[in-house]
């Protein structure tokens, strides 16, 4: 599970691999790693990472209802930071806790510092800042760059062939 290629790229993919609270914490950190350090640096990429509804975890393990509320709060918080539309699934009633859940014993500070999307779901924590939008074009892999270069070369060669054909026709007509 620790291979970089095996990291979850979406919240739905993250929840499809969770069996217990430890898995949830580990896979959430792996997903955060993908968002902060890999190819999630523009709004469409971030939207793809949060748009699909994650699998409900409340039936998978005891703390699953906290995980469900946490993911909804996190996705809503990220959407607000990116200025993109909130995913529809974050409004599901199962994504809210009846009783407050605190990430640690510093309850007074969590009551003040927790973002609104978390507070309204009774999840009191300070989420990790994951959004780092960059201006300009999104990152592309070396393979994508090679494919683009091949396509550009192919178009160039076709253009030259077309010009040579026109030149040949003109020579046959005796114009050149």
Buried (B, 14 or more C-beta within 10 A) or exposed (E): EEEEEEBBBBBBBBBEBBEBBEBBEBBBEBBBBBBBEEEBBBBEBBBEBBBBBBBBBBEBBEBBBBBBBBBBBBBBBBBBBBEBEBBEBBEEEBBBBEEEBBBEEEEEEBEEEBBEBBBBBBBBBBBEEBBEEEEEEEEEEEEEEEEEEEEEEEEEEEEEEEEEEEEEEEEEEEEE
